[in-house]
Amino acid sequence: MELFALVSGVWLGDAVVRSQTPTNSPSKSKGVYEDTPESQFANWSNGVQKVAQQLTWDYETKLQCKTDSGRSMGDMVHPQLKALAMGELVQNEMGGAARRRRLLREAKRGGSSVPSTGLICIDYDMGASVGVYIGSLHIRIPRFLPNFSSNDGNNNNQAFYTEFGVFQSRRVIPEGASMFDDDAELPEVFYSKLSRLYNGDGSLKQGVSTFYSLKRMVPEEGTPRLAKGTFE
């Protein structure tokens, strides 16, 4: 997945939310604790919510990932699943469409081959977490984890979360080509993401499955494809 594709519009989708609720405490009868079947399993509450995510880039090193939540039914996406994250691009092996076209021309002349995948690495929130895009996959994990063995109670406020996503397209993009080539037909692009929010002790607090489709920005007439314009 190229960085230019990530920032080419707004990702609109629906989130399926599953939140874990506290289990019932064992009941006490005649001085003996008796576990009920309900206390052996997690209790879950469900919900669905409209979401929109947009990644903006200054075309150098600064990025911003903003997620807006809309109408919901049932449980909502937890506020600790951050709605705004500031990032810094630390590695970009894709280089965008212009670089890929240059490599393709060199390959046709017998030069080096065109890489089909490349690594994009983003450092979020001053090193709190790191996001990686490689091929059609996206992974975001915390850089550091709480000390699960600590008994001082400080872990209660150290919630953390992870993300795993997959990008898909209805049309196969040929080897060495880019969806942003000037003569290429822009394909529909979809993004499926699994987010997991954990308590400071490592227990699961909420799981969210989100399904996005890319709403591209349409350039104004006579302007380059990546220029500002209106949305489709």
Buried (B, 14 or more C-beta within 10 A) or exposed (E): BBBBBBBBBBBBBBBBBBBBEEEEEEEEEEEEEEEEEEBEEEEEEEBBBBBBBBBEBEEEEEBBBBBEBEEBEEBBBBEBBBBEBEBBBEEBEBBBBEBBBEBBEEBEEEEEEBBEEBEBBBBBBEEEBBBBBBEEEBEBBBEEEBEEEEEEEEBEEBBBBBBBBBBEBEEEEEEBBBBBBEEBEBBEBBBBBEBBBBBBEEEEBBBBEBBBBBBBBBBEEEEEBBEEBEEE
